[in-house]
Amino acid sequence: MTTYLSTPSKAIDYRTATEDELTLLGQIIDVDGNEDSIVNREPVRNASGRLMGEHLTITDEAAEFIAESIRQMAEIAE
Protein backbone atom coordinates (compact mmCIF):
# COMPACT_ATOMS: atom_id res chain seq x y z
CA MET A 1 0.00 0.00 0.00
CA THR A 2 1.34 3.42 -0.92
CA THR A 3 1.18 6.39 1.42
CA TYR A 4 1.00 9.90 -0.02
CA LEU A 5 1.81 13.03 1.99
CA SER A 6 0.84 16.67 1.70
CA THR A 7 0.47 19.69 3.99
CA PRO A 8 -2.27 22.34 4.16
CA SER A 9 0.21 25.07 3.14
CA LYS A 10 1.50 22.93 0.24
CA ALA A 11 5.00 22.86 1.80
CA ILE A 12 4.68 19.23 0.79
CA ASP A 13 2.51 18.95 -2.30
CA TYR A 14 0.77 15.57 -2.74
CA ARG A 15 3.50 12.99 -3.34
CA THR A 16 4.58 9.49 -2.40
CA ALA A 17 6.10 9.29 1.08
CA THR A 18 9.52 7.74 1.51
CA GLU A 19 10.27 5.07 4.09
CA ASP A 20 12.34 7.59 6.09
CA GLU A 21 9.48 10.09 6.11
CA LEU A 22 7.02 7.45 7.32
CA THR A 23 9.40 6.36 10.08
CA LEU A 24 9.83 9.95 11.26
CA LEU A 25 6.07 10.56 11.05
CA GLY A 26 5.55 7.48 13.22
CA GLN A 27 7.93 8.95 15.81
CA ILE A 28 6.05 12.26 15.76
CA ILE A 29 2.74 10.45 16.25
CA ASP A 30 4.23 8.49 19.17
CA VAL A 31 5.15 11.76 20.91
CA ASP A 32 2.43 14.21 19.83
CA GLY A 33 -0.44 11.87 19.01
CA ASN A 34 -2.30 11.23 15.80
CA GLU A 35 -4.67 14.20 16.19
CA ASP A 36 -1.83 16.72 16.55
CA SER A 37 0.17 15.40 13.59
CA ILE A 38 -2.31 14.35 10.92
CA VAL A 39 -4.87 16.86 9.68
CA ASN A 40 -6.70 14.45 7.37
CA ARG A 41 -6.50 10.82 6.30
CA GLU A 42 -8.16 9.64 3.07
CA PRO A 43 -8.14 6.28 1.31
CA VAL A 44 -6.73 6.24 -2.25
CA ARG A 45 -8.66 3.96 -4.59
CA ASN A 46 -8.21 3.01 -8.22
CA ALA A 47 -10.96 3.26 -10.84
CA SER A 48 -12.46 -0.07 -9.78
CA GLY A 49 -12.65 1.03 -6.14
CA ARG A 50 -9.76 -1.13 -4.93
CA LEU A 51 -7.82 0.39 -2.03
CA MET A 52 -4.37 1.33 -3.30
CA GLY A 53 -3.06 3.41 -0.40
CA GLU A 54 -3.81 6.40 1.74
CA HIS A 55 -3.28 10.15 1.55
CA LEU A 56 -2.16 11.81 4.78
CA THR A 57 -2.33 15.57 5.18
CA ILE A 58 0.15 16.33 7.95
CA THR A 59 0.72 19.55 9.88
CA ASP A 60 3.32 22.00 8.67
CA GLU A 61 5.16 21.48 11.96
CA ALA A 62 5.38 17.74 11.34
CA ALA A 63 6.59 18.38 7.79
CA GLU A 64 9.27 20.79 9.06
CA PHE A 65 10.48 18.23 11.61
CA ILE A 66 10.66 15.52 8.95
CA ALA A 67 12.51 17.76 6.48
CA GLU A 68 15.03 18.92 9.11
CA SER A 69 15.63 15.37 10.31
CA ILE A 70 16.27 14.15 6.76
CA ARG A 71 18.68 17.07 6.17
CA GLN A 72 20.57 16.14 9.33
CA MET A 73 20.74 12.48 8.32
CA ALA A 74 22.14 13.51 4.92
CA GLU A 75 24.80 15.67 6.58
CA ILE A 76 25.85 12.80 8.85
CA ALA A 77 26.09 10.45 5.88
CA GLU A 78 28.50 12.78 4.04
C-alpha positions in Angstrom: 0.0 0.0 0.0 1.3 3.4 -0.9 1.2 6.4 1.4 1.0 9.9 0.0 1.8 13.0 2.0 0.8 16.7 1.7 0.5 19.7 4.0 -2.3 22.3 4.2 0.2 25.1 3.1 1.5 22.9 0.2 5.0 22.9 1.8 4.7 19.2 0.8 2.5 19.0 -2.3 0.8 15.6 -2.7 3.5 13.0 -3.3 4.6 9.5 -2.4 6.1 9.3 1.1 9.5 7.7 1.5 10.3 5.1 4.1 12.3 7.6 6.1 9.5 10.1 6.1 7.0 7.5 7.3 9.4 6.4 10.1 9.8 9.9 11.3 6.1 10.6 11.0 5.5 7.5 13.2 7.9 9.0 15.8 6.0 12.3 15.8 2.7 10.5 16.2 4.2 8.5 19.2 5.1 11.8 20.9 2.4 14.2 19.8 -0.4 11.9 19.0 -2.3 11.2 15.8 -4.7 14.2 16.2 -1.8 16.7 16.6 0.2 15.4 13.6 -2.3 14.4 10.9 -4.9 16.9 9.7 -6.7 14.5 7.4 -6.5 10.8 6.3 -8.2 9.6 3.1 -8.1 6.3 1.3 -6.7 6.2 -2.3 -8.7 4.0 -4.6 -8.2 3.0 -8.2 -11.0 3.3 -10.8 -12.5 -0.1 -9.8 -12.6 1.0 -6.1 -9.8 -1.1 -4.9 -7.8 0.4 -2.0 -4.4 1.3 -3.3 -3.1 3.4 -0.4 -3.8 6.4 1.7 -3.3 10.1 1.6 -2.2 11.8 4.8 -2.3 15.6 5.2 0.2 16.3 7.9 0.7 19.5 9.9 3.3 22.0 8.7 5.2 21.5 12.0 5.4 17.7 11.3 6.6 18.4 7.8 9.3 20.8 9.1 10.5 18.2 11.6 10.7 15.5 8.9 12.5 17.8 6.5 15.0 18.9 9.1 15.6 15.4 10.3 16.3 14.1 6.8 18.7 17.1 6.2 20.6 16.1 9.3 20.7 12.5 8.3 22.1 13.5 4.9 24.8 15.7 6.6 25.8 12.8 8.9 26.1 10.5 5.9 28.5 12.8 4.0 
